[in-house]
């Protein structure tokens, strides 16, 4: 195992973590502000990916596709909030789970209806093709590096939005006392729609970015959604900082586990058995880490008080 | 005798009569459909114990359903074809897994609990598809249905009666538990944890045992499901399955004795009827579910038998 390979896997883990953050940020904001558990968040990720693939195929421009993914996911999010989710804020978690589970069925089947059963493919934009040589002599794909940079920029931007702007102040106020800020004259309904659409746009954006490396297909959001749940449970539900650290942790542990565990097992068993055992254990690794963290901190690492 | 008592009786008789009527008309396919209802209802009775009585929203019961299924598939491949033995082994494994995951999950509550049970079920799902002897993505097929003493399990009606018998047994256990001190403690913990604690009853072990028992019942349903299809696939472990089980409990009515039976019947019939009408039946199933959650609170039994007596 060379240093370059190790560093490359580490960067892959970071890139994975950053895309998880884009998903987890929306989930944790929506839960923190509205108290809603949204299973359909993965559907918004899928909507973003499909919008990007369709518009990119139609116009020939990935960048227009990216804009379309943001618009489509935010639009779908706002619509869902106004029509359905709004009625769920006062319900218990069980009703929220069921209603958003129903939304997944609706979204998935609607996408299959619109785009057919076959996956779509997204071409990498010409600007981001190829590889760059990083310090230390590591060749790394430019596109993946760009995802890491964009993800970190989004994290910083979100932090500034929440901590420094008027709308961010309202969002924070809304998550700590919704009656009070409604009494102070803030249109809480509109605020909720905005937060939901913002979370949806982030998910759709993640879907479009990932759509280049994977095929765009129905159900693509579900594995990511479940990992995003693991992320926010580890980080503490409602905490943006927890979502970022949790996402990077999950991304790196998952990627490095798949890379290192099969090799580590060759030290104690024969190669074929080591590969199998290592791969199986690697696929369970983040859940084991989650269980360990929760055993010591049942409300996650950075749960808001 | 309350109205709900009579409705439950009618439901039990209807489900029992359905395959006999189907056979009288020579439509053996509907026997399979009724068996599916009985098996899913059995799985949901298990979930109802945790979800309905205990208020524990487990989004990971597919794991226990799948463990039962894989117990049937693996043991059959090894030559152990006695159903009761398979049920027992599957239930013990599911119970142990529930004990371990429950011990971690039950330290949390609310939305954390939902997500953690989901995550543990996903962990088992990924383990199964990555472990070669479990058949990976392809699953396992059973050459023949497993055996039950004095019964030919390959005859659809006989197999239905086994599933129906187990469903009644599970309903009996559910009813007895609910009436017992254990059930009272479990429901008390759901309504007011502090009050229960101040009575000197520890909440955690009560919930943990309910979770374990609930998992064991659901695993038996999983074994039957494997025998019904003569096939075990990883989809039995998928989170869609967990979602469907919750849907079944909610459709029927959370915490009601026959809620899972009504829910399973409606779910299977909806699936069948919509599937016959359109290729995109899941879209309409989603709309119907959404409508049920938003506008028909308390499930179907609440529409016919009034609101539940317990809060």
Interface residues (C-beta under 8 A of the other chain):
Chain A: X31 X37 X84 X87 X93 X94 X95 X97 X98 X99 X101 X102 X103 X104 X105 X106 X108 X109 X110 X112 X113 X222 X226 X229 X230 X232 X233 X237 X276 X279 X280 X283 X284 X287 X288 X290 X291 X294 X295 X298 X299 X300
Chain B: X51 X57 X59 X101 X104 X107 X108 X110 X111 X112 X114 X115 X116 X118 X119 X120 X122 X123 X126 X127 X130 X131 X132 X239 X243 X246 X247 X250 X254 X280 X282 X283 X285 X286 X287 X289 X290 X293 X294 X297
